[in-house]
């Protein structure tokens, strides 16, 4: 159903955002993509990830985390991470605490978090379609132009 899929989560002091970006496979509609994404989220909310899926993502998170700390500063290096931790946590050396949030996750804790926080009725949906083809957008979409 999808040619490309990605998900990310960003947290700040007063808000957070979970974002899924999907590109429809040839011959598939955005409605097909939307249904597949919502079905996958529903499965995680019901059952959580498999143990293998969790280990894969924890390994990915740990590798990314360690990669950011390899450079001393500039655009995500150790100095930037320390400033971030000081600003948001009041503790510049909170790197272990931060990493352990990912490593301590369980299929059950992820299931519970998705069930509590990822609500389909809160979703904001964006259809990006070729100019002149509004029929390819999700149903009930409103046209908007970016100049």
RALINSUL-V163057 format. One line per field, one symbol per residue. ss: DSSP state (@ for helix, = for strand, . for the rest). phi: phi as a letter, one per 40 degrees, with the letter a starting at -180 (. if undefined). psi: psi as a letter, one per 30 degrees, with the letter a starting at -180 (. if undefined). A space follows every 50 residues. Layout:
BEGIN
ss=???
phi=???
psi=???
END
This chain:
BEGIN
ss=.==========....=========.....@@@@@@@@@@@@@@@@@@... @@@@@@@@@@@@@@@@@@.........@@@@@@@@@@@@.....@@@@@@ @@@...@@@@@@@@@@@..@@@...........@@@...........
phi=.bcaaaaabbbbcbaaabbbbbbccdgbcccccdccccccccccccbgcc cccccdccccccccccccccccagfhcdccccccccccbgacbcccdccc dccccbdcccdcccccbcbdcccbbbbbbcdgbcccccdgcbcabbc
psi=ekfkklklkkkaefllkkkkkkkklkfklfeeeeeeeeeeeeeefeflll eeeeeeeeeeeeeeeeefffkeljhgaeeeeeeeeeeffgjfhgeeeeef eeffkleeeeeeeeeefjkeffkkkkkjlkkghffflkkglkkkkj.
END
